[in-house]
Amino acid sequence: MDGADRSQFEFGNDGPSVVVAGIDGSETSLRAGAFAAGLARRERSRLVCVFVETFPGYVAVAAGGLTPVPVGDQLSTELQKLVSEGAAYHGVPAELILRRGDPFTELTRVAGDLRADMVVVGASTHAGHRLIGSLAVRLVRAGRWPVTVVP
């Protein structure tokens, strides 16, 4: 192949440009974040970690009524620190997006908004998910992105 023919080909990255990782502080989600960071480094991708605080953790009984109490502030601060340290260690641009609500809904919303190429989550350790389906299974069934489930 001569030089003129080579100019017809695109050189660069054919892998994912945006990797979304769902993290919640659990051991499996942190392994998923580390896996996603390594993948983002190898593929020169943008890493976006998403922490979704669920609603049941917000409500506390106070002064005769129900009052929203954000219990995830300490966890989100710790996760921000872990994401920053992991990004520096892996040499990859990363950010943490904090959301409140249903993890499936919020992860799919973020991945859709960012036009993610893949989603990485940790395997569920909850026995009840065998009956009602885990986040990972729901993401796979959505069929919108390749989903990697890290044990």
DSSP file (Angstrom, degrees, kcal/mol; ACC not computed):
  #  RESIDUE AA STRUCTURE BP1 BP2  ACC     N-H-->O    O-->H-N    N-H-->O    O-->H-N    TCO  KAPPA ALPHA  PHI   PSI    X-CA   Y-CA   Z-CA
    1    1 A M              0   0    0      0, 0.0     2,-0.1     0, 0.0     0, 0.0   0.000 360.0 360.0 360.0 127.0    0.0    0.0    0.0
    2    2 A D    >>  -     0   0    0      1,-0.1     4,-1.5     4,-0.0     3,-0.6  -0.330 360.0 -94.5 -87.2 174.3    1.5    3.3   -1.0
    3    3 A G  H 3> S+     0   0    0      1,-0.2     4,-1.2     2,-0.2    -1,-0.1   0.808 121.2  57.4 -58.9 -35.4    1.3    6.6    1.0
    4    4 A A  H 34 S+     0   0    0      1,-0.2     4,-0.3     2,-0.2    -1,-0.2   0.884 106.7  48.9 -66.1 -37.7   -1.7    7.9   -1.0
    5    5 A D  H X4 S+     0   0    0     -3,-0.6     3,-1.3     1,-0.2     4,-0.2   0.861 105.7  57.3 -70.5 -35.0   -3.8    4.8    0.0
    6    6 A R  H >< S+     0   0    0     -4,-1.5     3,-1.8     1,-0.3    -1,-0.2   0.823  94.5  66.1 -65.2 -30.7   -2.9    5.1    3.7
    7    7 A S  T 3< S+     0   0    0     -4,-1.2    -1,-0.3     1,-0.3    -2,-0.2   0.677  89.5  67.6 -67.4 -14.4   -4.3    8.7    3.8
    8    8 A Q  T <  S+     0   0    0     -3,-1.3     2,-0.3    -4,-0.3    -1,-0.3   0.637  89.2  81.3 -76.6 -14.4   -7.8    7.2    3.2
    9    9 A F  S <  S-     0   0    0     -3,-1.8     2,-0.5    -4,-0.2    -3,-0.0  -0.711  79.1-126.4 -99.8 144.6   -7.8    5.5    6.6
   10   10 A E        -     0   0    0     -2,-0.3     2,-0.4     2,-0.0    -2,-0.1  -0.739  20.6-155.6 -86.8 130.1   -8.6    7.1    9.9
   11   11 A F        +     0   0    0     -2,-0.5     2,-0.3     2,-0.0     0, 0.0  -0.872  50.7  61.3-103.5 139.1   -6.0    6.7   12.6
   12   12 A G  S    S-     0   0    0     -2,-0.4     2,-0.5     0, 0.0    -2,-0.0  -1.000  87.6 -18.3 149.6-147.1   -7.1    6.9   16.1
   13   13 A N        +     0   0    0     -2,-0.3    30,-0.0     1,-0.1    -2,-0.0  -0.852  33.2 176.0-107.0 123.4   -9.3    5.2   18.6
   14   14 A D        +     0   0    0     -2,-0.5    -1,-0.1     2,-0.0     3,-0.1   0.394  61.5  89.3 -99.9   0.9  -12.1    2.9   17.5
   15   15 A G  S    S-     0   0    0      1,-0.2     2,-0.1    28,-0.2    -2,-0.1  -0.005  93.9 -49.2 -84.6-167.0  -13.0    2.0   21.1
   16   16 A P        -     0   0    0      0, 0.0    -1,-0.2     0, 0.0     3,-0.1  -0.368  37.9-167.3 -67.8 141.4  -15.4    3.7   23.5
   17   17 A S  S    S+     0   0    0      1,-0.3    29,-2.8    28,-0.1     2,-0.4   0.702  80.1  34.2 -98.9 -25.0  -15.1    7.5   23.9
   18   18 A V  E     -a   46   0A   0     27,-0.2    99,-2.6    97,-0.2   100,-1.0  -0.983  66.1-172.2-132.9 123.1  -17.3    7.7   27.1
   19   19 A V  E     -ab  47 118A   0     27,-2.9    29,-2.8    -2,-0.4     2,-0.5  -0.964   8.5-158.6-113.6 124.9  -17.4    5.0   29.7
   20   20 A V  E     -ab  48 119A   0     98,-2.3   100,-2.9    -2,-0.5     2,-0.5  -0.900   7.6-169.5-104.5 129.0  -20.1    5.3   32.5
   21   21 A A  E     -ab  49 120A   0     27,-2.6    29,-2.9    -2,-0.5     2,-0.6  -0.977  14.5-143.1-120.4 126.7  -19.5    3.4   35.7
   22   22 A G  E     +a   50   0A   0     98,-2.4   100,-0.4    -2,-0.5     2,-0.4  -0.772  26.7 177.3 -86.5 123.6  -22.1    3.1   38.4
   23   23 A I        +     0   0    0     27,-2.7    29,-0.4    -2,-0.6     7,-0.1  -0.968  22.9 165.0-129.2 145.7  -20.6    3.3   41.9
   24   24 A D        -     0   0    0     -2,-0.4     3,-0.1     2,-0.2    -1,-0.1   0.277  65.7 -93.4-139.3   8.8  -22.3    3.1   45.3
   25   25 A G  S    S+     0   0    0      1,-0.3    -2,-0.0     2,-0.1    26,-0.0   0.262  83.7 129.9  95.2 -12.3  -19.4    2.5   47.7
   26   26 A S  S  > S-     0   0    0      1,-0.1     4,-2.2    96,-0.0    -1,-0.3  -0.323  71.6-111.9 -71.5 159.9  -19.9   -1.3   47.7
   27   27 A E  H  > S+     0   0    0      1,-0.2     4,-1.9     2,-0.2     5,-0.2   0.905 117.3  48.3 -59.5 -43.3  -16.9   -3.5   47.1
   28   28 A T  H  > S+     0   0    0      1,-0.2     4,-2.1     2,-0.2    -1,-0.2   0.871 110.8  50.6 -68.5 -34.8  -18.1   -4.7   43.7
   29   29 A S  H  > S+     0   0    0      2,-0.2     4,-2.3     1,-0.2    -1,-0.2   0.872 109.1  51.3 -71.3 -33.8  -19.0   -1.2   42.5
   30   30 A L  H  X S+     0   0    0     -4,-2.2     4,-2.2     2,-0.2    -1,-0.2   0.878 109.9  49.5 -68.9 -36.1  -15.5    0.1   43.5
   31   31 A R  H  X S+     0   0    0     -4,-1.9     4,-2.6     2,-0.2    -2,-0.2   0.890 109.9  52.2 -65.4 -38.0  -14.0   -2.8   41.5
   32   32 A A  H  X S+     0   0    0     -4,-2.1     4,-2.8     2,-0.2    -2,-0.2   0.910 109.0  50.0 -63.0 -41.5  -16.2   -1.8   38.6
   33   33 A G  H  X S+     0   0    0     -4,-2.3     4,-2.2     2,-0.2    -2,-0.2   0.902 111.3  48.1 -62.8 -41.1  -15.0    1.7   38.9
   34   34 A A  H  X S+     0   0    0     -4,-2.2     4,-2.3     2,-0.2    -2,-0.2   0.906 112.4  49.1 -66.2 -41.2  -11.3    0.5   38.9
   35   35 A F  H  X S+     0   0    0     -4,-2.6     4,-2.4     1,-0.2    -2,-0.2   0.936 111.9  48.8 -61.3 -46.1  -12.0   -1.7   35.9
   36   36 A A  H  X S+     0   0    0     -4,-2.8     4,-2.8     1,-0.2    -2,-0.2   0.875 109.8  52.5 -62.2 -37.9  -13.7    1.2   34.0
   37   37 A A  H  X S+     0   0    0     -4,-2.2     4,-2.3     2,-0.2    -1,-0.2   0.920 110.0  47.6 -64.9 -43.6  -10.8    3.5   34.9
   38   38 A G  H  X S+     0   0    0     -4,-2.3     4,-2.4     2,-0.2    -2,-0.2   0.906 113.5  48.2 -62.9 -41.2   -8.3    1.0   33.4
   39   39 A L  H  X S+     0   0    0     -4,-2.4     4,-2.5     2,-0.2    -2,-0.2   0.926 111.1  50.3 -64.0 -45.0  -10.4    0.6   30.3
   40   40 A A  H  X>S+     0   0    0     -4,-2.8     5,-2.7     1,-0.2     4,-0.8   0.883 110.9  50.0 -61.6 -38.3  -10.7    4.4   29.9
   41   41 A R  H ><5S+     0   0    0     -4,-2.3     3,-0.7     3,-0.2    -2,-0.2   0.950 113.0  45.1 -64.6 -48.4   -7.0    4.7   30.2
   42   42 A R  H 3<5S+     0   0    0     -4,-2.4    -2,-0.2     1,-0.2    -1,-0.2   0.868 121.6  38.3 -63.7 -36.4   -6.3    2.0   27.6
   43   43 A E  H 3<5S-     0   0    0     -4,-2.5    -1,-0.2    -5,-0.2    -2,-0.2   0.430 106.9-122.6 -95.3  -0.1   -8.9    3.4   25.2
   44   44 A R  T <<5 +     0   0    0     -4,-0.8    -3,-0.2    -3,-0.7     2,-0.2   0.929  61.2 153.3  55.9  48.1   -8.2    7.1   26.0
   45   45 A S      < -     0   0    0     -5,-2.7     2,-0.4    -6,-0.2   -27,-0.2  -0.578  52.0-105.2-104.5 165.1  -11.8    7.5   26.9
   46   46 A R  E     -a   18   0A   0    -29,-2.8   -27,-2.9    -2,-0.2     2,-0.5  -0.781  33.8-147.4 -86.4 132.2  -13.6    9.9   29.2
   47   47 A L  E     -ac  19  94A   0     46,-2.2    48,-1.4    -2,-0.4     2,-0.5  -0.907  15.2-175.7-106.4 126.5  -14.7    8.2   32.5
   48   48 A V  E     -ac  20  95A   0    -29,-2.8   -27,-2.6    -2,-0.5     2,-0.4  -0.968   7.3-162.2-123.2 114.8  -17.9    9.3   34.2
   49   49 A C  E     -ac  21  96A   0     46,-3.1    48,-3.1    -2,-0.5     2,-0.5  -0.770   7.0-158.0 -94.9 141.0  -18.8    7.7   37.5
   50   50 A V  E     -ac  22  97A   0    -29,-2.9   -27,-2.7    -2,-0.4     2,-0.5  -0.978   9.7-171.1-125.8 125.3  -22.3    7.9   38.7
   51   51 A F  E     - c   0  98A   0     46,-2.5    48,-2.7    -2,-0.5     2,-0.6  -0.972   8.0-166.3-113.0 123.4  -23.5    7.6   42.3
   52   52 A V  E     - c   0  99A   0     -2,-0.5     2,-0.5   -29,-0.4    48,-0.2  -0.938   8.0-152.9-113.8 115.9  -27.3    7.5   42.8
   53   53 A E  E     - c   0 100A   0     46,-2.9    48,-2.6    -2,-0.6     2,-0.2  -0.752  21.3-133.1 -84.8 127.6  -28.6    8.0   46.3
   54   54 A T    >   -     0   0    0     -2,-0.5     3,-1.0    46,-0.2     4,-0.1  -0.491  12.9-118.8 -85.1 153.9  -31.9    6.1   46.6
   55   55 A F  G >  S+     0   0    0      1,-0.2     3,-2.6     2,-0.2     4,-0.5   0.825 102.7  68.9 -63.6 -37.5  -35.0    7.8   48.2
   56   56 A P  G >  S+     0   0    0      0, 0.0     3,-0.7     0, 0.0    -1,-0.2   0.800  94.9  59.8 -56.8 -25.5  -35.5    5.4   51.2
   57   57 A G  G <  S+     0   0    0     -3,-1.0    14,-0.3     1,-0.2    -2,-0.2   0.525  96.1  65.2 -76.0  -4.1  -32.3    6.8   52.7
   58   58 A Y  G <  S+     0   0    0     -3,-2.6    11,-5.3    -4,-0.1     2,-0.5   0.666  81.0  84.3 -92.9 -18.3  -33.7   10.3   52.8
   59   59 A V  E <   +E   68   0B   0     -3,-0.7     2,-0.3    -4,-0.5     7,-0.1  -0.750  45.7 164.1-102.8 129.6  -36.5   10.1   55.2
   60   60 A A  E     -E   67   0B   0      7,-1.8     7,-2.5    -2,-0.5     2,-0.6  -0.985  40.1-113.3-135.7 147.8  -36.2   10.4   58.9
   61   61 A V  E     +E   66   0B   0     -2,-0.3     2,-0.4     5,-0.2     5,-0.2  -0.704  47.6 161.2 -82.3 124.2  -38.8   11.0   61.6
   62   62 A A  E >   -E   65   0B   0      3,-3.0     3,-1.6    -2,-0.6    -2,-0.1  -0.982  58.2 -10.5-147.7 131.4  -38.1   14.4   63.2
   63   63 A A  T 3  S-     0   0    0     -2,-0.4     3,-0.1     1,-0.3    -1,-0.1   0.855 127.6 -49.0  51.0  45.3  -40.3   16.7   65.2
   64   64 A G  T 3  S+     0   0    0      1,-0.2     2,-0.3     0, 0.0    -1,-0.3   0.596 124.8  65.6  78.3  10.7  -43.6   14.8   64.6
   65   65 A G  E <  S-E   62   0B   0     -3,-1.6    -3,-3.0    -5,-0.1     2,-0.5  -0.932  88.1 -86.3-152.1 175.8  -43.1   14.6   60.8
   66   66 A L  E     -E   61   0B   0     -2,-0.3    -5,-0.2    -5,-0.2    -7,-0.1  -0.784  42.7-174.1 -91.6 129.3  -41.1   13.1   58.0
   67   67 A T  E     -E   60   0B   0     -7,-2.5    -7,-1.8    -2,-0.5     2,-0.3  -0.982  28.5-115.8-126.0 131.0  -38.1   15.2   57.0
   68   68 A P  E     -E   59   0B   0      0, 0.0    -9,-0.2     0, 0.0   -10,-0.1  -0.486  34.1-176.1 -64.5 128.2  -35.8   14.7   54.1
   69   69 A V        -     0   0    0    -11,-5.3     2,-0.9    -2,-0.3     3,-0.1  -0.940  22.2-139.1-128.6 108.5  -32.3   13.9   55.5
   70   70 A P    >   +     0   0    0      0, 0.0     3,-0.6     0, 0.0   -12,-0.1  -0.541  26.2 173.9 -70.2 104.9  -29.5   13.5   52.9
   71   71 A V  T 3   +     0   0    0     -2,-0.9     4,-0.4   -14,-0.3     3,-0.3   0.562  67.0  69.7 -88.0  -8.3  -27.6   10.6   54.3
   72   72 A G  T 3>  +     0   0    0      1,-0.2     4,-3.6     2,-0.1     5,-0.3   0.419  66.4  96.5 -91.7   2.7  -25.3   10.3   51.3
   73   73 A D  H <> S+     0   0    0     -3,-0.6     4,-1.9     1,-0.2    -1,-0.2   0.926  90.1  42.1 -59.5 -46.3  -23.3   13.5   51.9
   74   74 A Q  H  > S+     0   0    0     -3,-0.3     4,-2.2     2,-0.2    -1,-0.2   0.917 117.4  47.9 -65.9 -42.7  -20.4   11.8   53.7
   75   75 A L  H  > S+     0   0    0     -4,-0.4     4,-2.9     1,-0.2    -2,-0.2   0.912 110.9  50.4 -64.8 -42.3  -20.5    8.9   51.2
   76   76 A S  H  X S+     0   0    0     -4,-3.6     4,-2.3     2,-0.2    -1,-0.2   0.870 110.3  50.4 -65.7 -34.8  -20.6   11.2   48.2
   77   77 A T  H  X S+     0   0    0     -4,-1.9     4,-1.9    -5,-0.3    -1,-0.2   0.914 112.5  47.0 -65.4 -43.0  -17.6   13.1   49.6
   78   78 A E  H  X S+     0   0    0     -4,-2.2     4,-2.3     2,-0.2    -2,-0.2   0.903 112.3  49.5 -65.1 -41.4  -15.7    9.9   50.1
   79   79 A L  H  X S+     0   0    0     -4,-2.9     4,-2.9     2,-0.2     5,-0.2   0.894 107.9  54.2 -65.5 -39.0  -16.6    8.7   46.6
   80   80 A Q  H  X S+     0   0    0     -4,-2.3     4,-2.4     1,-0.2    -1,-0.2   0.913 109.7  47.9 -59.1 -42.5  -15.5   12.0   45.1
   81   81 A K  H  X S+     0   0    0     -4,-1.9     4,-2.7     2,-0.2     5,-0.2   0.922 112.4  48.6 -63.6 -44.9  -12.1   11.5   46.8
   82   82 A L  H  X S+     0   0    0     -4,-2.3     4,-2.7     2,-0.2    -2,-0.2   0.896 112.1  48.9 -63.3 -40.7  -11.9    7.9   45.5
   83   83 A V  H  X S+     0   0    0     -4,-2.9     4,-2.6     2,-0.2    -1,-0.2   0.925 112.9  47.4 -65.1 -44.3  -12.7    9.0   42.0
   84   84 A S  H  X S+     0   0    0     -4,-2.4     4,-2.1    -5,-0.2    -2,-0.2   0.924 115.4  44.8 -62.8 -44.9  -10.2   11.8   42.0
   85   85 A E  H  X S+     0   0    0     -4,-2.7     4,-2.5     2,-0.2    -2,-0.2   0.910 114.6  48.8 -66.3 -41.9   -7.5    9.5   43.4
   86   86 A G  H  X S+     0   0    0     -4,-2.7     4,-2.6    -5,-0.2    -2,-0.2   0.892 110.6  50.8 -64.6 -39.7   -8.3    6.7   41.0
   87   87 A A  H  X>S+     0   0    0     -4,-2.6     5,-2.0     2,-0.2     4,-1.3   0.915 112.3  46.7 -64.3 -42.4   -8.3    9.1   38.0
   88   88 A A  H  <5S+     0   0    0     -4,-2.1    -2,-0.2     2,-0.2    -1,-0.2   0.915 113.1  49.4 -64.9 -42.2   -4.9   10.4   39.0
   89   89 A Y  H  <5S+     0   0    0     -4,-2.5    -2,-0.2     1,-0.2    -1,-0.2   0.916 118.8  37.5 -62.9 -44.3   -3.5    6.9   39.6
   90   90 A H  H  <5S-     0   0    0     -4,-2.6    -1,-0.2    -5,-0.2    -2,-0.2   0.589 106.1-126.9 -85.3 -10.6   -4.8    5.7   36.2
   91   91 A G  T  <5 +     0   0    0     -4,-1.3    -3,-0.2     1,-0.2    -4,-0.1   0.922  64.2 130.9  66.9  44.1   -4.0    8.9   34.4
   92   92 A V      < -     0   0    0     -5,-2.0     2,-0.4    -6,-0.1    -1,-0.2  -0.972  64.7-110.9-130.8 142.1   -7.5    9.3   33.0
   93   93 A P        +     0   0    0      0, 0.0   -46,-2.2     0, 0.0     2,-0.3  -0.588  50.5 167.2 -70.2 129.2   -9.9   12.2   33.0
   94   94 A A  E     -c   47   0A   0     -2,-0.4     2,-0.3   -48,-0.2   -46,-0.2  -0.979  19.4-173.5-144.0 154.5  -12.8   11.3   35.3
   95   95 A E  E     -c   48   0A   0    -48,-1.4   -46,-3.1    -2,-0.3     2,-0.5  -0.973  19.1-132.5-143.9 158.9  -15.7   13.0   37.0
   96   96 A L  E     -c   49   0A   0     -2,-0.3     2,-0.5   -48,-0.2   -46,-0.2  -0.963  15.0-162.5-115.6 127.0  -18.4   12.0   39.5
   97   97 A I  E     -c   50   0A   0    -48,-3.1   -46,-2.5    -2,-0.5     2,-0.5  -0.937   8.8-153.0-108.1 128.7  -22.0   12.8   38.9
   98   98 A L  E     +c   51   0A   0     -2,-0.5     2,-0.3   -48,-0.2   -46,-0.2  -0.875  20.9 168.3-104.0 130.2  -24.3   12.6   41.9
   99   99 A R  E     -c   52   0A   0    -48,-2.7   -46,-2.9    -2,-0.5     2,-0.4  -0.913  24.4-142.0-134.6 162.4  -28.0   11.9   41.4
  100  100 A R  E     +c   53   0A   0     -2,-0.3     2,-0.4   -48,-0.2   -46,-0.2  -0.988  60.4  42.8-124.9 137.5  -31.0   11.0   43.6
  101  101 A G  S    S-     0   0    0    -48,-2.6   -46,-0.1    -2,-0.4    -2,-0.1  -0.978  98.3  -1.6 138.0-148.9  -33.6    8.5   42.7
  102  102 A D     >  -     0   0    0     -2,-0.4     4,-2.7     1,-0.1     5,-0.3  -0.702  57.9-140.6 -82.2 124.5  -33.8    5.1   41.1
  103  103 A P  H  > S+     0   0    0      0, 0.0     4,-2.7     0, 0.0     5,-0.3   0.880 100.6  49.2 -55.8 -41.9  -30.3    3.8   40.1
  104  104 A F  H  > S+     0   0    0      2,-0.2     4,-2.4     1,-0.2     5,-0.2   0.951 113.8  45.5 -62.2 -49.1  -31.6    2.3   36.8
  105  105 A T  H  > S+     0   0    0      1,-0.2     4,-2.0     2,-0.2    -1,-0.2   0.926 117.1  43.7 -60.8 -46.6  -33.4    5.4   35.7
  106  106 A E  H  X S+     0   0    0     -4,-2.7     4,-2.6     2,-0.2     5,-0.2   0.897 113.3  49.9 -71.0 -40.2  -30.6    7.7   36.6
  107  107 A L  H  X S+     0   0    0     -4,-2.7     4,-2.8    -5,-0.3     5,-0.2   0.930 113.3  46.5 -63.5 -43.4  -27.8    5.6   35.1
  108  108 A T  H  X S+     0   0    0     -4,-2.4     4,-2.3    -5,-0.3    -1,-0.2   0.876 112.3  51.6 -66.5 -34.9  -29.7    5.2   31.9
  109  109 A R  H  X S+     0   0    0     -4,-2.0     4,-2.7    -5,-0.2    -2,-0.2   0.942 113.4  43.3 -65.0 -47.0  -30.5    9.0   31.9
  110  110 A V  H  X S+     0   0    0     -4,-2.6     4,-2.4     2,-0.2    -2,-0.2   0.938 115.0  49.1 -64.3 -46.7  -26.8    9.9   32.4
  111  111 A A  H  X>S+     0   0    0     -4,-2.8     5,-2.8    -5,-0.2     4,-0.5   0.892 114.4  46.2 -61.6 -39.2  -25.6    7.4   29.8
  112  112 A G  H ><5S+     0   0    0     -4,-2.3     3,-0.8    -5,-0.2    -1,-0.2   0.927 112.2  49.5 -67.5 -45.4  -28.1    8.6   27.3
  113  113 A D  H 3<5S+     0   0    0     -4,-2.7    -2,-0.2     1,-0.2    -1,-0.2   0.867 116.8  41.9 -61.9 -36.8  -27.3   12.3   27.9
  114  114 A L  H 3<5S-     0   0    0     -4,-2.4    -1,-0.2    -5,-0.2    -2,-0.2   0.485 106.8-125.4 -88.9  -3.2  -23.6   11.7   27.5
  115  115 A R  T <<5 -     0   0    0     -3,-0.8    -3,-0.2    -4,-0.5   -97,-0.2   0.942  39.3-160.8  54.9  49.7  -24.0    9.3   24.6
  116  116 A A      < -     0   0    0     -5,-2.8   -97,-0.2    -6,-0.2    -1,-0.1  -0.218  21.9-150.4 -61.7 148.6  -22.0    6.7   26.5
  117  117 A D  S    S-     0   0    0    -99,-2.6     2,-0.3     1,-0.3   -98,-0.2   0.660  77.1  -0.1 -93.0 -20.7  -20.4    3.8   24.6
  118  118 A M  E     -b   19   0A   0   -100,-1.0   -98,-2.3    27,-0.2     2,-0.4  -0.985  59.7-137.5-162.6 161.2  -20.7    1.4   27.5
  119  119 A V  E     -bd  20 147A   0     27,-2.4    29,-2.5    -2,-0.3     2,-0.4  -0.984  13.9-163.2-126.2 135.9  -21.8    1.1   31.1
  120  120 A V  E     +bd  21 148A   0   -100,-2.9   -98,-2.4    -2,-0.4     2,-0.3  -0.980  17.1 164.4-121.5 128.6  -19.8   -0.7   33.8
  121  121 A V  E     - d   0 149A   0     27,-2.4    29,-2.7    -2,-0.4     2,-0.2  -0.935  35.5-108.1-137.3 161.2  -21.4   -1.8   37.1
  122  122 A G  E     - d   0 150A   0   -100,-0.4    14,-0.2    -2,-0.3   -93,-0.2  -0.595  42.2 -98.7 -85.9 151.9  -20.6   -4.2   39.9
  123  123 A A        -     0   0    0     27,-2.8   -95,-0.2    -2,-0.2     2,-0.1  -0.436  44.1-108.1 -67.7 142.6  -22.4   -7.4   40.4
  124  124 A S        -     0   0    0      1,-0.1    -1,-0.1    -2,-0.1    10,-0.1  -0.460  23.3-166.3 -72.8 143.1  -25.2   -7.3   43.0
  125  125 A T        +     0   0    0     -2,-0.1     2,-0.5    -3,-0.1    -1,-0.1   0.314  55.6 110.0-107.6   5.1  -24.6   -9.0   46.3
  126  126 A H    >   -     0   0    0      1,-0.1     3,-1.1     2,-0.0     4,-0.3  -0.712  60.3-149.8 -87.0 126.5  -28.3   -8.8   47.4
  127  127 A A  T >  S+     0   0    0     -2,-0.5     3,-1.7     1,-0.2     4,-0.4   0.838  93.7  65.1 -62.0 -34.4  -30.1  -12.1   47.4
  128  128 A G  T >> S+     0   0    0      1,-0.3     4,-1.9     2,-0.2     3,-1.3   0.736  85.8  72.0 -62.8 -22.8  -33.4  -10.4   46.6
  129  129 A H  H <> S+     0   0    0     -3,-1.1     4,-1.7     1,-0.3    -1,-0.3   0.687  83.4  69.3 -69.0 -16.5  -32.1   -9.4   43.2
  130  130 A R  H <4 S+     0   0    0     -3,-1.7    -1,-0.3    -4,-0.3    -2,-0.2   0.811 108.5  37.0 -67.2 -27.8  -32.3  -13.0   42.1
  131  131 A L  H <4 S+     0   0    0     -3,-1.3    -2,-0.2    -4,-0.4    -1,-0.1   0.891 130.7  25.4 -90.1 -45.4  -36.1  -12.6   42.3
  132  132 A I  H  < S-     0   0    0     -4,-1.9    -3,-0.2     1,-0.1    -2,-0.2   0.547 113.4-103.1-101.4  -7.9  -36.7   -9.1   41.1
  133  133 A G     <  -     0   0    0     -4,-1.7    -3,-0.2    -5,-0.3    -2,-0.1   0.342  29.6-105.2  95.2 134.4  -33.6   -8.5   38.9
  134  134 A S     >  -     0   0    0     -5,-0.2     4,-2.3     1,-0.1     5,-0.2  -0.331  32.5-104.0 -85.3 169.7  -30.5   -6.6   39.6
  135  135 A L  H  > S+     0   0    0      1,-0.2     4,-2.5     2,-0.2     5,-0.2   0.913 122.4  54.0 -57.6 -43.9  -29.4   -3.3   38.2
  136  136 A A  H  > S+     0   0    0    -14,-0.2     4,-2.4     1,-0.2    -1,-0.2   0.915 108.3  48.1 -60.0 -44.4  -27.0   -5.1   35.9
  137  137 A V  H  > S+     0   0    0      1,-0.2     4,-2.7     2,-0.2    -1,-0.2   0.911 111.4  50.6 -63.8 -41.9  -29.7   -7.3   34.5
  138  138 A R  H  X S+     0   0    0     -4,-2.3     4,-1.5     2,-0.2    -1,-0.2   0.894 110.6  49.5 -63.7 -39.2  -32.0   -4.4   33.9
  139  139 A L  H  X>S+     0   0    0     -4,-2.5     4,-0.9     2,-0.2     5,-0.5   0.913 111.7  48.3 -65.4 -42.2  -29.3   -2.5   32.1
  140  140 A V  H ><5S+     0   0    0     -4,-2.4     3,-1.0     1,-0.2    -2,-0.2   0.930 110.7  51.0 -62.9 -44.9  -28.6   -5.5   29.9
  141  141 A R  H 3<5S+     0   0    0     -4,-2.7    -1,-0.2     1,-0.3    -2,-0.2   0.803  99.0  65.4 -64.0 -28.6  -32.3   -5.9   29.1
  142  142 A A  H 3<5S-     0   0    0     -4,-1.5    -1,-0.3    -5,-0.2    -2,-0.2   0.833  89.7-157.7 -63.0 -30.2  -32.5   -2.2   28.2
  143  143 A G  T <<5 +     0   0    0     -3,-1.0    -3,-0.1    -4,-0.9    -2,-0.1   0.764  54.1 116.5  63.3  29.0  -30.2   -3.1   25.3
  144  144 A R  S   <S+     0   0    0     -5,-0.5    -1,-0.1     1,-0.2    -4,-0.1   0.715  76.8  12.6-100.4 -23.4  -28.9    0.4   24.7
  145  145 A W  S    S-     0   0    0     -6,-0.3     2,-0.3    -5,-0.1    -1,-0.2  -0.964  85.8 -91.0-144.4 157.9  -25.2   -0.1   25.5
  146  146 A P        -     0   0    0      0, 0.0   -27,-2.4     0, 0.0     2,-0.5  -0.597  47.2-153.1 -65.5 136.6  -22.7   -2.9   26.1
  147  147 A V  E     -d  119   0A   0     -2,-0.3     2,-0.5   -29,-0.2   -27,-0.2  -0.968   9.8-161.5-120.2 126.5  -22.8   -3.6   29.8
  148  148 A T  E     -d  120   0A   0    -29,-2.5   -27,-2.4    -2,-0.5     2,-0.6  -0.934   5.9-159.3-106.9 127.0  -19.9   -5.0   31.7
  149  149 A V  E     -d  121   0A   0     -2,-0.5   -27,-0.2   -29,-0.2   -29,-0.1  -0.930   6.4-156.2-108.9 120.1  -20.7   -6.5   35.1
  150  150 A V  E      d  122   0A   0    -29,-2.7   -27,-2.8    -2,-0.6  -118,-0.2  -0.824 360.0 360.0 -99.7 127.3  -17.7   -6.8   37.4
  151  151 A P              0   0    0      0, 0.0    -1,-0.1     0, 0.0  -122,-0.1   0.506 360.0 360.0 -71.6 360.0  -17.8   -9.4   40.2
